[in-house]
């Protein structure tokens, strides 16, 4: 299953670099998004060296099926708008 990284989790004046909001195309409700909690997400870096940054879905985000993923390290800004794999 694949999703798209929408943005970092953020507030009015803060931005959390290790938490991302992910939109999953087949998920449209909060109840369906909570079924994905606990699954692993993997983002592969572009370029010659394919590094995998792994995270975990922690909770639903909003009422339209978006999920929040928590990573150990901060994610680069180039990851926004790219595809992410949900395992």
Secondary structure as UniProt FT lines:
FT   STRAND          2..10
FT   STRAND          15..24
FT   TURN            25..26
FT   HELIX           30..34
FT   TURN            35..38
FT   STRAND          40..44
FT   STRAND          52..61
FT   TURN            62..65
FT   STRAND          66..71
FT   HELIX           77..79
FT   TURN            80..81
FT   STRAND          83..86
//
